[in-house]
Amino acid sequence: MFASSKQNFPVNTGHRGFNGKYPENTLASFEAAIDAGAEIIEFDVQVAGDGVVVVSHDPNTQRCFGVNHEITSTPFKGVLDQLSIANPDLTKLDEGNVDDTKSENTTYTYEQQAELSAIMQKKARNLTISQHMPTFLEVAQKFATDPKFRNIGLMIDIKMTNEPWIVKKIVNVLKQVNPDLAGYWAPRTVLGIWRLDVLREAGVVARPFSIVHIGVSRSLARQFIAMPQVCAVSLHHIALSAGASGEAFIQEIKSQGRYIYTWTVNSLDLMKWAVASDLDGVITDYPDIYAQLRAGLTDDQIKRHYAPATAAHAFIPWIDRNVKNIFFYYMIEIMMLGKMSLLYFTSGRKDT
């Protein structure tokens, strides 16, 4: 499931669902991604103030819901479960004063979401019904019971802001839905981990599950793949296309029998580069565009245009590969490792 059986056909992975068209990390986004051709859904998890595991990329709700809450210090029940985003064209705006008292089914109106970015407003217009912040339990139940989701893989991105104990919470939720971790969940679920301390915790409480290291740094990725439980790495595309060292790293990972993914691949040229580089998975905001590209490639085209060793060079300009991407790679790596060091230093939030 996590790698194509065919050479030069990276698996189609929907980044936060169909993030290019729908509000990210919502059930509508996940369903649309599957309809568009995604074989795996990548999504992010955080822990709310009352211990509920929720599906959210950001630790704050402002960008996605237009309301300012820090997730880790805000209870899901009674607060975060009231947040939703709706199509403004389908929402009846209240002409009077907004009542601050909200029932369980109340949707925040478009006026109350005035702080949403233009990008999120545009995505909201593709909704047919309002979307809320899902819990991880809700998502796991969807994957287990909805026929559309049953053959789809889960890539659970444990954001670097999370503490190691979130892994046990994730495992417990999966057990709640189906207690057969090794037989039911492990073949279709991979835990995406940024931090080594979270990896160590997974080695204790999530032994049936494979791990994919998500990150930017090739040097940190090498530390991860030294662990047998790590089956894959998923690095930013700049890390893999930054000069000869990026290309060599791809071969290094493959020579060790690990899968290699890249994110977030949204342009057609980057998608073609990923195919030509014979990566195992493409994580994209536009699973429809990648599905169309892949469906249109014949075996002969792959053999002539994508399989040759130099094919990847045709899709990324020389100046980008050998100058821009190298510069940005080291800049991003330094920033990311610095952020991770700070998180290690300040880690130790109480397990709720």
QUINORQUI-V491048 format. One line per field, one symbol per residue. ss: DSSP state (2 for helix, 1 for strand, 0 for the rest). burial: # if it has 9 or more other ideal C-beta (glycine too) atoms within 8 Angstrom, else .. Layout:
ss: ???
burial: ???
This chain:
ss: 0000000000111110000000000022222222220001111111100000111000010222200001222000000222011000000000000000000000000022200002222222000000110012222222222000000011111100000002222222222220002222222211111002222222222000011111100222222220000111111122222022222222222220001111100002222222220000111100222222222200222222220000222200022222222222222222222222222222000000
burial: .#.....############..#############.##############..################.#.##.###..##########..#................###.##..#...##.###.#..##.############....#..########..###.######.###.#...#..###.########.#######..#..##########.##..##.#.###############.###.##..##...########....#########################..#...##..###...##..##...##...##.##..##..##.##..##........
